[in-house]
Every structure is written in C-alpha cells, then in structure tokens.
Amino acid sequence: MADVFPWPDAEAVGGWWNRRFDPEVDLIGADRTPAARTVFYAGSVKWLDDPFDQRDFAALRQGAAQVPGFVPESSGLVVVSRAGTHGPVAADLVWGPGEVVGAWR
C-alpha cells in the first residue's frame, strides 16, 4: 500500500452514473457532497476472479470523462481489483484487497 494517499483533500467518496446508467463509475473522490466543487479521482472496482485489464481501464477512462467536474489533466484514475491487473495499467492508484482493508485501520 502506498504510504501517502494521493488525494488527502478528498472528503467524500461515492459513485456516479447518468440517467441511463451508462456509464456507471464506481468511485468518485471529491471535496464535498452532494455537489462537488472538485473531483479528485474516479475509479473502478472489479471484485471478480479475472484481473483488471486494458479494456477495463479504457472503459474507466471513457466513463470518468463524462463525470461532471472530472478533469482528465488533473483528476486521477483509481483501480480496485480483487484479482490484480493483467499487465501494466496506467492508473494513479491500484489497490487490491490488502490495501482496501488497510485503509480502514
């Protein structure tokens, strides 16, 4: 687990989807709720037996770009995967089960 969480100012964590539920973004880290001024990161949770792969990451990038307040040049991308990743994933943060549990300690 990283020693320092990259977005210490993220006070609220939730998800985001539009009225069609396409896309559904599992994680949004923001400065406040219900209407964020700053979106620090968007992320995807894959709690399956298959690793998170490049196709999953492309879907995350595409979905995150639709989140109001997400700025591709400054907002981060987060991957949370029970089975790890398949090859390198260009996420700003990749967590597995140990990091998720460790975050609550």
N, C-alpha and C positions, 0 to 999 in steps of 0.2 A: 504494500500500500504506500502511496506517496506520503511523504512526511507532511506536506503542506497541501491543503485543498486549494486548487487554483482560483476559486471564486469565493473568498471569505465574506463578501458583501451580499451573497445570495441568502436572503432571509426567508424566502418562500419557495417551496418545491411542489409542483403539481404536474398535470398533464395538459395537453391541448389538442383539440380537434375542431374541425369546422362542422357545419350543419349536415354535411354529407358523410361525416366520419371518415373522410379521405382527404388528407392524411390524419392519422392518429399519432401524436408524438407523446411517448410515454413519460418523459421527464422534461420539465421546464424549470430552470432555476432563475428566480427573479428577485428584484429588490422588495416587492410587496405584492399583496393581493387585495382586492380582486383584479385590479387593473395595474399591471406593471408599468413602471417608467423605463426600467432597464431589464432586458433579458440577458442573463449572463451565459446560459448554456441551454442546449436542447439535447435530449438523449433518447436512446432506445434500450429497452430491456428485453432480452431474449433468454427466457428461462427454460430452454429446450435442451435436448441431448445433442443437437447439432451446433457446431461453433458459429459464431457471428462471422459473416463473410463479406466480401466486397459488394455483393448485391444488396445485402442488408444495409451496408454503410451508404451506398448510393441512395437507397430509399430514405435513410435518415437525413442525408444532406438535402434531398429534394423536399421532404416534408418540413424540415426545420426552416427552410427558406420561406415557407408560407405562414409561419408563426408571426403575428404582429409583434414588432419590437426586436425580432431576431436580426442581427446584423452580421452577415457572413464574414466580414473582415475583422470583427471583434468578438462576437459571441462564440462560445466554444461548443464542441460536439463531444458527447459522452456515450460510451458503450458499456452496458452492464450485461454480462453473459455468464450463464452457469457453466457453459462448456468452452469458454475461452473464445479465441478468434482463429479463423483459418487464414493464415498469412498475416502480414502486417496490415493494420488498419490505421488510417491517418487521423485517429481521434485524439482529442486533447487529454482525455482521461479514459482509461479502460479498467473496469472493476470486475472482479469475479466474486464468488460467494464470500471469501475471506475478507475482502475489503468492505462488502456490504455489512457483514456482521461487525467488523471492526469499527465502522463508522458510528455504531450505537454504543460503543464502550466509552 
